[in-house]
Each structure stands twice: as C-alpha cells, then as structure tokens.
Amino acid sequence: MRTLCSPLCNLFGKPRSICWKLSQTATVSSPTRRNLLSRPTLSHFSRCSALPENLDTWKSVQKWLVFSDLHVSTATIDVCLEVLATVRQEANDRGAGVVFLGDFWHHRGSLPVEPLNAVLKELGDWRFPTLMLVGNHDQVTAGGLVHALTPIAACNPNIHVFSRPAEFLGALWLPYRRDPQELRDAVAAAGDIKAVFAHVDVVGAHVNESFQAREGVRPELFPGGVPTYTGHYHRRHTVAGTNIHYVGSPFQVSRSEAGQVKALSVLDADWRHVDAIRLDLGPRFFVASAADPPQRVRRGDRVRLLLDGQTPSPSEESLMRELKEQGTSVEVVSPLAAAPPRIAAAEALFQRFAESASLSEGAVAAGHAILKKLEGGGTRLAARSIRLDLHNLELRGFGPFADPVTYRLGGRGVRVVVGSNLEESGADSNGAGKTALVMAPLWVLCGRLDGAPRGTTHSDVVSDSCKTAFGRVEGTVNGRPFAVERAVTRRSLSKLWFSLDGEDCTQADSRMTQARIDEELGTALLSCAVFLNQGGVTALLEASDGDFKEELGKVVDTGIWEKAKELAATELKRRRSDASRLSGQLESAAEQVGRLVRQCNASRENSAAWVEEHSLRVAHVLQRVHIAERAVGDAVSEALALCEELHDAAHAVAASGPDKRARKKAQAGGSAGRQEDRKARERARRSRELRVELDEEAARQEELEQQAEVLDQKYHQLQSELWAEKETLAGFIASERVARTALESYHSLSLLSLADGSPGGGNGSAPGSLVCDRCNQPIDRDVFERNLSRLQGDLDVAVAAAAAAKQRAAAAKSAADGAAAELQDTRSALEEGLARRSELAQALEELERSQAEELREALSRERAQLERESQAAVVKEFLRRSTAEIELALGSLTFVPPTGSKDGLCSFDDGFSEALRIGEERMQELDLRCRDFAACQQEAAVVRAAGNPYSMEVERLEELLGESRADLSAREAEARAVAEQVKDLEAVDKAFGRAGIPSFVLEGALAELQGLTAGFLETISGAFSLSISPVKTGGGRGKAKEAEHITKTVRVRLRNGDVVERSFRQLSGGERRRLALALSLGFVRLSAARGVFECNLLVLDEVLQHLDNEGCSSVAAVLGGLPQGTVLLVGQDGTFVTESFDLIDVVVKEDGRSRVEERSS
C-alpha cells in the first residue's frame, strides 16, 4: 500500500528521484522498502534518501566531465547555453557522464522565464547521467532544501540533484550548507569513499588572484587520502598543501577572472583526474594600456583601458578605435589622484613640508624647536594609534531586549541581521530590535545610538517593562582588556563603570569617566568608522565643507598645528620686540660712535698742530746746536794750529793716541763681527740642510701619493670584480636552488603516484601512471624518467657552476684583501712622511724666525747707535780729540828741554810764554764755547724729549671709538640675527597656519581618501568616479584672505569613453547610495591606513536601501574582502540582501520581548 509522499508529486508526477526525508515517507510495499534499504546510506544525521534508480546505468559510466559555477542569468544566458552545448558534445564524444558542483543560477529566488525555458530545453535533450550539487546561489531557504535545481531535476530522468549530503558511487556528495557542523557530521559519518564532491568555502582557497578565503571550513575537514573536487570559487586551482581541487567556472564570469584558464575536468570511474579539456568560451576580460595592449581579442570581449592621463593620448585613441572595430566593449579608466600615507609624527611631517616648501635652514630649525617645546610641555606630537577589538555585548532592559541577552561581536564574519516581529499584525520585521541590537555597543561606549552628540534620552532606551536599561561591552584596546558598563533609569544615568587592563578607571563623576573612555577607546571615530546607519553612511557625501573637515580632522590631527601656530606667534611677537629694542640700541650706539669720531678727529687735529709747532722748535734748537758746534770747531782748530806752531812732535803724539785707540777698537769690533759672521754662516748652512731635507721628503711624498693612487685604483677594480663574482655566485646558487626544487617537485610526482595510485579497471588510467599536479595531464613514464634525468643533469651543472663561482669569488676576495692591506701600508707611510715634513717645516720656520729676530735686533742696535751718534757726535769727538791733542801737546812742550844758545832759549821762552798766554785764552774761549754747546745740546734734548700732550687723549678716544665700534658691530650682528629669526619665524608661523601644513596634510589625506574610495567604487560601480580636492577661493575685493574649501565632484564614464560631470541631484537614489557607501568605506580604511583608529567590527544599518540586485551583489563582494572580523549588515528578511549572504542572525520579538537567534540549516 502506498501513500502520497510529497506535494511535489502533484507538480511533477511520480518521482523519479526522491527529494524528501525518510521520516516523511509513509508505509510502502516490501520490494520498494528493500530497494531503499539496499542503497548507500549515511547514518546518525538527517540525510537525503533520494538516489538515482537503476544503479547499473550509473555504475557503468567510466568517465565523468566535471564543471561548476555556471551562473545562468539573463545577461549570461547565451554563453551559458554555449557551455552546456560544449559539455553535451564532449560527453557524447567520450561516452561520459556529467558532474556539476553548484551555483547553476546567478541570482537566488525567482527564476527568469526566458533563461529557464532555454535551459530546460537544452538539458531535456541530455541522454547521459548527470549528477548535480546545490550551490549557495541555487538555494532559496537557509537549510537549502528549497532550491532552484528542482525544475532541472524534473525535466530529465538522467539528471539527479543532491539536496542533502549523500554517499553514491563510492563518493561523498556535499551540497552547500551554511552550517559547517552539518558538513563535519557528514564527513564523519561517511564510509570508505574514493572522493568528495562539494560546494564549499575552504580557508586558504583563492577567491581570486589577490584574495584568499579567511572563513569557511578548515582543509583538515576532508580526508587527506582522497581527492576533493569542489565548486564555489571561480579560479581553477588546488588549495596549497591539500588534495582539494576547485574546478572553477567554465567561462570568465566577472572582471576579477581576467586571464584565468578555464577547463572541464575529466575523471575516471574511480574519481581520479585523467584529463582536462581547455575551454575558451564567452567574452573575456582584459586590463590593458597603450603600452601593453591586449592580445588576440575577439568580438564580445571586454577591455578596461587604463589611460596615462585624464584625457586619451593619440596612441590611446587609436587603440580605442582599433578595439571597437574588432567588436570589443571598451571601458576607459582615467588615473585618480592618490597619495601615500603621510607620516604621523609631527616633526617628520614638518620636515616633509619644509622640503616641499623650500624653507630655509633657520626656519626648519625654528620649527623643530617649537615642536620640541610642545613635546616637552606634554603635547603628543605623533597621532595615537588605537586598535579596538569588541568581543561581547550584554544587554538587559535595553529597548525591546527586556530579558538578558549576550551577543558575540568578534569573529562573526559578514553577517546579516534581520528581524521577525511575531506580535504586531502590521509589521513582520519592523520594531523587532535589529537597529537597537547592532547600535547597542555605541550606546554603551558613548551614551548615544547614532552619530549625533545629542538626541538620545534615557527614557528612549529603557524597556517598557523595566525600570533600568543596562549594557556591558567587553574587548581589548591595543591588546589591553577593557570593559564598560552603562545603566540608566528613565530620568538619569545610574552607572558608568570603566575597567582597563584589570584596573578600575572609573572617575569621580560620570563626565570625567566618559572623558577617560573617549580618550582611551577613541570613541570620536566610532560613529563614522564603525557604526554606520542610514544617515551616517551618506553623512560624508552630503556633508558641508565645515562638517567634512571636522570629520576628516578626526583622522588627520590638526590640533598639534594649531598649538604650534600659537607658540610660533608668541615667539614671533617676542622676537619682533627684541628686534625693535635692538633697533633703538643701534641708533644710540651709532650716535655714540659718531660723537667719538668727532672728538677723536679734533684731538688728532690738536695733536698734529702741536707736532708741527714742536718740529719748528726742534729745528730752531738744532740750528743753535749747529752754530755752537761750529764755534767749538773753530776754537779747536785755532788751538790745534797754535799747538802745531809750538812743536811738531805734539802732532805725532796727538795723532798716535787716537790711531792706537782706533786700531784697538777696530780690533775689538772685528772680533765681534767675526763671531757674528760665524753664527750667520752656521744658520745659513742649517737652513740649506733643512730645505734639502724638505725637498727630498716632498719628492718621496709625491712618489707615495702616486703609488697610493695606483693601489686605490687596483683595490676598487678588485672590489668590482669581487662584487661581480658574488652576483654571479648568487645567480648560480639561485639556479641550483631552482634546479633542485624542480627536480624534487618532479620526483615527488612519482612518490605521489605510488601513494595514491592503485590498480583499477575500466577505461581509467593504467596502474602507476603519473599525473601532473598543475595541469592534471597524464605523464608517460619514459618521458618522466628522461625529464628526471635531464633535471638531475641540470642540477649537477648548476652545482658545479656554483662551486666554480665560489672559488672565483674566494680568489677575488683574497686579491682584494691583499690590495687593501698594501694600500693601507702605503697610506701609513704617506701619513708618516706628512708628519716628517711637518716637523722639518716647523724647524725651518723656527730657524728663519730666529734669523729675522736677530736681524731686527741688530738693526735696532745700529739704529740706536746712529741716533746717539747723530746728536753732535762729530763735534764731541772732534772736541775730545782736539782737547786731548792740546793737552798732549802742552804736556810735551812742558817736558821738552830747551836747546841751543841762551838767547835762543830766552827768545823761545818769551815766545813760549806768549804762546801759553794765547793758548790759555784760546782754552778759555774754547771752554766757554763748549759750555755754550753743552747748553744748546741740553736744550735740544729737552725740546726733543717733550711729549705730545694730545697723544694720550687721542689714544683714549681711539680706544673708546674702537670699543664703541665693536659694540656697534656686535649689536648690528645681533640685530641681523634677530631679523633673520623674525623672518624664519614668519615662515614658520605661515607654515603652521591654515594654508601651510594643515592644508598640506589635508591635501594628502583627501588624495588618499579619494584613492581608497576609488578602489571600492571600482567594484561597487565601475562607471563612477569621485574626485575630492581642496579649492582656494576668495582674495577678491573686501576679502583679506583666501579660503580653502573641499569640493566633491562626481564623474561618469559613458559607454563611448567620454567623461561627464554629474551633480548629486542628477544621480538616482541607488547611485548616490553606492557613492556614499564607497566614500564611507574609504574613510574607514583611511583611519586604519593612517594608524589612527582600527576596529574589528563594522555595523551597516540599512545601508543597502535603493540598491538593485546587481548593486547588492557588488557590495557583497566588497564586504567579503574587508579586514574586519565582523561585519553586521541590517536588512529585511526575504530580500536580495539575505540572499547575498550566508550568515544570518534573526532578532525575534514576541510578547514584547526580543531575543537573538542564529539561523542555520
């Protein structure tokens, strides 16, 4: 007796493959029951009991074609039909069955009629066994039992769809499941299997060329000894270090697949890979430029052409025309301004600005000094970096959550939060508490539910059935654990508690405690970098200039520059005051110098007049001395004449005395002169010797320098040879490593074959055959051995070449070391020679200085002698000689005895008496003249000895003038220095002003934000670009200063490549939402990139409104690549938002109380 098992029978007739649980099947006849029990089963979990009938037909298949991720949609139906036709042709040619591993349809939910009809028509003609897995895009419900492959299974009895995990034909079949535990249970319950077929996320798999999966199941889940073939990711690859193979999509579904190779995998009856059929179907994606044009494009291909500038160059326009003529779709992309992250430290940033603005060294030093003062005063010069990780949330009496609720915030992945209102007839999700749940952490940390500083009252958050609302958030900040508790009544804040690193940081009052929380956790950025609600996501895009700068200022700290400008202005004011004071002092000093110059000039004039008068007096006195000297000379001449008349002998006696004394004096002078000559000759000889030694040492130095230059050239040449040998050695070592790696990798194929290969029947590979681990192509054993031998030979050659290179490098190093040692010895000898030359030059200098000093002393003595002798020297000497001669003559006359007769004697006596009388008179007259001469000499000495009475005054005034001029010069130098400091401080003050570093920082931050936003826009909306730049305005009549405003410009790239600007009013709601979301995500990334603030949580509350299905898919792709460990996306259940994501939390409201449930299969 049979009973109707499922309403599906009403739709599709008698089931050919059962798709319901055994528990849902009523009593059946014994044969049918025995047939069901004879099929492979999985125990201990609810499993699919529907397996293909007529097992012999399925077991007879010896080859299987495997593909996945077809993604049929209205846009791709043509290429999808081409793929299905190719699969049908290959299966018919090879007599193979077909395995499809999920994601047959692109969009979840309702199927478009035209693609559905076309697909059913194509698949209805398939006459070969086909096994299909349900992918996440095919599923409608979270459990996966309601899916879009049901009509496909119903249209052809040869097609079987696995809706639940099952064992069949020695393999484990795993359709997509959101709950990884069900996959773990299925693998654990599986028997002895040969392969696993799945549609699953595997941690470490390549989502695309640049992103690896961070969520999903661990590779260790699958048996390591059997191959696992899976769909889901479109890149055909093997997960590193595993036996898990992603078969990839059959054509390039999206631009991220540009350049990927597509193929059908061919498996044998034992599910071993034996071949791959290359596919080249549908339009392909290219990223090209004029310098790197795309190769071998065909009609329908899609080319993204990257321009070098904002407008196409002639070569780029020519390439665009050529591509369009070939029938390709060309998307033109202009470069966007971007800037690297700025340095966070204020001093380093000021240095960067100083270099760009060409500030003087003095201005740079002054700026650094001001920043040092700020740092010494406790001002933080580097932006504080905050890494906030939120772990858990506890709520009680908060909004609809009257009962205690604990919600995990860390490591949740991209998760959709939906609502289910079970108590209100007019709403199914509104009012359940979705927004209250995701915004509760913001309320606990800041006391508000959105970005507005005011607006949330205490009564707004207290549950209707409770008196108090309580919340607690736990997490870490920069690795230090923290906890915040907040409790309010309907009237006031009843508790605010803060713990950091195990220490109670609660302050004296709630205001101070909140300030401490804000400082430690960086809550100022929570509303714009973590919690984005419907208004917050568009806040930046719609913000005014002031609001935008305020938000950007949270990431770009300009407060330090405001403080620096204040300090610079104070310092500038002080230095300007110093400059004014010095200017007055300079005027006074200049007046004093002028006054002293006038006094000094007057004193010099008086001194000059006195000198002139004194010169006349000296000349007059000297004239008198000359007259007296001449008179004395006449008297002496007369006396001498008288003496000669008395006796001729007196002349001989008188003459002999002076001659004898002269000879003695000449002898004495000659002896001293000879001694001086000997000394002079000795010094001259020593000088010649020193000069000879210096010349010899100079020649030796020149020779050593030449030798050192030759050795230096030789050393550098050897160093170059050594570096060349080292580079050659590195190349040989790298070649050896590559050859060894290639040999080991190739040799591992043999080991892998021995490990996995086993004798098999049918049309599969022969026992012991090898399969390439990259292209899955079979490798002939002989070819393998030859290649192995060739690789070994390459390795031997590489090893030998590396060894030879090592020897050459060692020889080069030895030669270089020898040259370096020889060069060092030569330089040491050169330094010793330089020291010897210095000693000889010093000795020669001392000798020549001694000679010059002695010569100066001799000249000085000679000059003194000449001066002494110049004053009546002739007269004195003449007088002395004359006096001596007279005395000698008189003496000789006195002792000369008379001779001759008596008369002659008397006559001689009379004559002698008369001569004596006359001589006495002459002597008296001579004595008078000598005394007169002496008096004249004395008077001349007094006159000549008289000092200039104005000289001391002149000296004193000149000394004062020198001091005043020195003081004036010092003050002028100080004034110049202060003026230079004022100039530098004016430059620093301008640099710290709004048009200086803040503008510099702002410009860099805007360019960086624009670049980050462009990265998100490229995925969310490739046709749009957003330009954010500062623009200076003003400076006209009546405006003293120009102002700087931030402009946001939207540009749209049309199909023909033209770029046009659009105002925000011209954009649709969906377009504005895409731009706003990209800008908000760019701001979140900017705060993290600059090291200011980063959080593991991102909350997006109803931000996907106005987006179509394609827009939601693009946002889903973006959110999947975000670095945040948890992304909470609030949306409505049953919409495309929930269809685009796998992880869902449901806020259920019932009986006035809300709870959180995690939706699973």
Secondary structure as the mmCIF struct_conf table of DSSP 4:
data_model
#
loop_
_struct_conf.conf_type_id
_struct_conf.id
_struct_conf.beg_label_comp_id
_struct_conf.beg_label_asym_id
_struct_conf.beg_label_seq_id
_struct_conf.end_label_comp_id
_struct_conf.end_label_asym_id
_struct_conf.end_label_seq_id
TURN_TY1_P TURN_TY1_P1 PRO A 7 PRO A 7
HELX_RH_AL_P HELX_RH_AL_P1 LEU A 8 PHE A 12
BEND BEND1 GLY A 13 LYS A 14
BEND BEND2 ARG A 16 SER A 17
BEND BEND3 TRP A 20 TRP A 20
HELX_RH_3T_P HELX_RH_3T_P1 LEU A 22 GLN A 24
HELX_RH_AL_P HELX_RH_AL_P2 SER A 30 SER A 38
BEND BEND4 ARG A 39 ARG A 39
BEND BEND5 HIS A 44 PHE A 45
BEND BEND6 GLU A 53 GLU A 53
HELX_RH_AL_P HELX_RH_AL_P3 LEU A 55 LYS A 59
TURN_TY1_P TURN_TY1_P2 SER A 60 SER A 60
STRN STRN1 LYS A 63 PHE A 67
STRN STRN2 VAL A 72 VAL A 72
TURN_TY1_P TURN_TY1_P3 THR A 74 THR A 76
HELX_RH_AL_P HELX_RH_AL_P4 ILE A 77 ARG A 94
TURN_TY1_P TURN_TY1_P4 GLY A 95 GLY A 95
STRN STRN3 GLY A 97 PHE A 100
BEND BEND7 GLY A 102 GLY A 102
STRN STRN4 TRP A 105 TRP A 105
BEND BEND8 HIS A 106 SER A 110
HELX_LH_PP_P HELX_LH_PP_P1 LEU A 111 PRO A 112
HELX_RH_AL_P HELX_RH_AL_P5 VAL A 113 LEU A 123
TURN_TY1_P TURN_TY1_P5 GLY A 124 ASP A 125
BEND BEND9 PHE A 128 PHE A 128
STRN STRN5 THR A 130 LEU A 133
TURN_TY1_P TURN_TY1_P6 ASN A 136 ASP A 138
STRN STRN6 GLN A 139 GLN A 139
BEND BEND10 THR A 141 THR A 141
TURN_TY1_P TURN_TY1_P7 ALA A 142 GLY A 143
BEND BEND11 GLY A 144 GLY A 144
BEND BEND12 VAL A 146 VAL A 146
STRN STRN7 HIS A 147 HIS A 147
TURN_TY1_P TURN_TY1_P8 ALA A 148 LEU A 149
HELX_RH_AL_P HELX_RH_AL_P6 THR A 150 CYS A 155
TURN_TY1_P TURN_TY1_P9 PRO A 157 ASN A 158
STRN STRN8 ILE A 159 PHE A 162
BEND BEND13 ARG A 164 ARG A 164
STRN STRN9 ALA A 166 PHE A 168
TURN_TY1_P TURN_TY1_P10 LEU A 169 GLY A 170
STRN STRN10 ALA A 171 LEU A 174
BEND BEND14 ARG A 178 ARG A 178
HELX_RH_AL_P HELX_RH_AL_P7 PRO A 180 ALA A 189
BEND BEND15 ASP A 192 ASP A 192
BEND BEND16 LYS A 194 LYS A 194
STRN STRN11 ALA A 195 HIS A 199
STRN STRN12 VAL A 202 VAL A 202
TURN_TY1_P TURN_TY1_P11 VAL A 203 GLY A 204
STRN STRN13 HIS A 206 HIS A 206
BEND BEND17 VAL A 207 SER A 210
STRN STRN14 GLN A 212 GLN A 212
BEND BEND18 GLU A 215 GLY A 216
STRN STRN15 VAL A 217 VAL A 217
HELX_RH_3T_P HELX_RH_3T_P2 PRO A 219 LEU A 221
BEND BEND19 PHE A 222 PHE A 222
TURN_TY1_P TURN_TY1_P12 GLY A 224 GLY A 225
BEND BEND20 VAL A 226 VAL A 226
STRN STRN16 THR A 228 GLY A 231
BEND BEND21 HIS A 232 ARG A 235
STRN STRN17 HIS A 237 THR A 238
TURN_TY1_P TURN_TY1_P13 ALA A 240 GLY A 241
BEND BEND22 THR A 242 ASN A 243
STRN STRN18 ILE A 244 TYR A 246
BEND BEND23 PRO A 250 PHE A 251
BEND BEND24 SER A 254 SER A 254
HELX_RH_3T_P HELX_RH_3T_P3 ARG A 255 GLU A 257
TURN_TY1_P TURN_TY1_P14 ALA A 258 GLY A 259
STRN STRN19 LYS A 262 ASP A 268
TURN_TY1_P TURN_TY1_P15 ALA A 269 ASP A 270
STRN STRN20 HIS A 273 LEU A 279
BEND BEND25 GLY A 282 GLY A 282
STRN STRN21 PHE A 285 ALA A 288
BEND BEND26 ALA A 290 ASP A 292
BEND BEND27 GLN A 295 ARG A 296
TURN_TY1_P TURN_TY1_P16 ARG A 299 GLY A 300
STRN STRN22 ARG A 302 LEU A 306
HELX_LH_PP_P HELX_LH_PP_P2 LEU A 307 LEU A 307
BEND BEND28 ASP A 308 THR A 311
HELX_RH_AL_P HELX_RH_AL_P8 PRO A 314 GLU A 325
TURN_TY1_P TURN_TY1_P17 GLN A 326 GLY A 327
STRN STRN23 SER A 329 VAL A 333
HELX_LH_PP_P HELX_LH_PP_P3 SER A 334 ALA A 337
HELX_LH_PP_P HELX_LH_PP_P4 PRO A 340 ILE A 343
BEND BEND29 ALA A 344 ALA A 344
STRN STRN24 ALA A 345 ALA A 345
HELX_RH_AL_P HELX_RH_AL_P9 ALA A 346 ALA A 357
TURN_TY1_P TURN_TY1_P18 SER A 358 SER A 358
HELX_RH_AL_P HELX_RH_AL_P10 GLU A 361 GLY A 376
TURN_TY1_P TURN_TY1_P19 GLY A 377 GLY A 378
STRN STRN25 ALA A 382 ALA A 382
HELX_LH_PP_P HELX_LH_PP_P5 ALA A 383 SER A 385
STRN STRN26 ILE A 386 ARG A 396
BEND BEND30 GLY A 397 GLY A 397
STRN STRN27 PHE A 398 PHE A 398
TURN_TY1_P TURN_TY1_P20 GLY A 399 PRO A 400
STRN STRN28 PHE A 401 PHE A 401
BEND BEND31 ASP A 403 ASP A 403
STRN STRN29 VAL A 405 ARG A 408
BEND BEND32 GLY A 410 GLY A 411
STRN STRN30 GLY A 413 ASN A 421
BEND BEND33 LEU A 422 GLU A 423
TURN_TY1_P TURN_TY1_P21 SER A 425 GLY A 426
BEND BEND34 ASP A 428 SER A 429
TURN_TY1_P TURN_TY1_P22 ASN A 430 GLY A 431
BEND BEND35 ALA A 432 GLY A 433
HELX_RH_AL_P HELX_RH_AL_P11 LYS A 434 CYS A 446
BEND BEND36 GLY A 447 GLY A 447
BEND BEND37 LEU A 449 GLY A 451
BEND BEND38 PRO A 453 ARG A 454
HELX_RH_AL_P HELX_RH_AL_P12 HIS A 458 VAL A 461
STRN STRN31 VAL A 462 VAL A 462
TURN_TY1_P TURN_TY1_P23 ASP A 464 SER A 465
BEND BEND39 LYS A 467 LYS A 467
STRN STRN32 ALA A 469 VAL A 477
TURN_TY1_P TURN_TY1_P24 ASN A 478 GLY A 479
STRN STRN33 ARG A 480 VAL A 488
BEND BEND40 ARG A 490 SER A 492
STRN STRN34 LEU A 493 LEU A 500
TURN_TY1_P TURN_TY1_P25 ASP A 501 GLY A 502
STRN STRN35 GLU A 503 ASP A 504
BEND BEND41 ALA A 508 ASP A 509
HELX_RH_AL_P HELX_RH_AL_P13 SER A 510 LEU A 521
TURN_TY1_P TURN_TY1_P26 GLY A 522 GLY A 522
HELX_RH_3T_P HELX_RH_3T_P4 THR A 523 LEU A 525
HELX_RH_AL_P HELX_RH_AL_P14 LEU A 526 ALA A 529
TURN_TY1_P TURN_TY1_P27 VAL A 530 VAL A 530
STRN STRN36 PHE A 531 LEU A 532
TURN_TY1_P TURN_TY1_P28 GLN A 534 GLY A 535
HELX_RH_AL_P HELX_RH_AL_P15 GLY A 536 GLU A 542
HELX_RH_AL_P HELX_RH_AL_P16 ASP A 545 VAL A 555
BEND BEND42 VAL A 556 VAL A 556
HELX_RH_AL_P HELX_RH_AL_P17 GLY A 559 LEU A 646
HELX_RH_AL_P HELX_RH_AL_P18 ASP A 648 ASP A 756
TURN_TY1_P TURN_TY1_P29 GLY A 762 ASN A 763
BEND BEND43 GLY A 764 GLY A 764
HELX_LH_PP_P HELX_LH_PP_P6 SER A 765 ALA A 766
TURN_TY1_P TURN_TY1_P30 PRO A 767 GLY A 768
STRN STRN37 LEU A 770 VAL A 771
TURN_TY1_P TURN_TY1_P31 ASP A 773 CYS A 775
STRN STRN38 PRO A 778 ILE A 779
HELX_RH_AL_P HELX_RH_AL_P19 ARG A 781 SER A 870
TURN_TY1_P TURN_TY1_P32 GLN A 871 ALA A 872
HELX_RH_AL_P HELX_RH_AL_P20 ALA A 873 PHE A 895
HELX_LH_PP_P HELX_LH_PP_P7 VAL A 896 PRO A 898
BEND BEND44 GLY A 900 GLY A 900
HELX_RH_AL_P HELX_RH_AL_P21 LYS A 902 ALA A 945
TURN_TY1_P TURN_TY1_P33 PRO A 949 TYR A 950
HELX_RH_AL_P HELX_RH_AL_P22 SER A 951 PHE A 992
BEND BEND45 GLY A 993 GLY A 993
TURN_TY1_P TURN_TY1_P34 ARG A 994 GLY A 996
HELX_RH_AL_P HELX_RH_AL_P23 ILE A 997 ILE A 1020
TURN_TY1_P TURN_TY1_P35 GLY A 1022 ALA A 1023
STRN STRN39 PHE A 1024 GLY A 1034
BEND BEND46 GLY A 1036 GLY A 1036
TURN_TY1_P TURN_TY1_P36 ARG A 1037 GLY A 1038
BEND BEND47 ALA A 1040 LYS A 1041
STRN STRN40 GLU A 1042 ARG A 1053
TURN_TY1_P TURN_TY1_P37 ARG A 1055 ASN A 1056
BEND BEND48 GLY A 1057 GLY A 1057
STRN STRN41 VAL A 1059 ARG A 1062
HELX_RH_3T_P HELX_RH_3T_P5 PHE A 1064 GLN A 1066
BEND BEND49 LEU A 1067 LEU A 1067
HELX_RH_AL_P HELX_RH_AL_P24 GLY A 1069 ALA A 1089
TURN_TY1_P TURN_TY1_P38 ARG A 1090 GLY A 1091
BEND BEND50 VAL A 1092 VAL A 1092
STRN STRN42 PHE A 1093 CYS A 1095
BEND BEND51 ASN A 1096 ASN A 1096
STRN STRN43 LEU A 1097 ASP A 1101
BEND BEND52 GLU A 1102 GLU A 1102
TURN_TY1_P TURN_TY1_P39 VAL A 1103 HIS A 1106
HELX_RH_AL_P HELX_RH_AL_P25 ASN A 1109 GLY A 1120
TURN_TY1_P TURN_TY1_P40 GLY A 1121 GLY A 1121
BEND BEND53 PRO A 1123 PRO A 1123
BEND BEND54 GLY A 1125 GLY A 1125
STRN STRN44 THR A 1126 VAL A 1130
TURN_TY1_P TURN_TY1_P41 ASP A 1133 GLY A 1134
BEND BEND55 THR A 1135 THR A 1135
HELX_RH_AL_P HELX_RH_AL_P26 PHE A 1136 SER A 1140
BEND BEND56 ASP A 1142 ASP A 1142
STRN STRN45 LEU A 1143 GLU A 1150
TURN_TY1_P TURN_TY1_P42 ASP A 1151 GLY A 1152
STRN STRN46 ARG A 1153 ARG A 1159
#
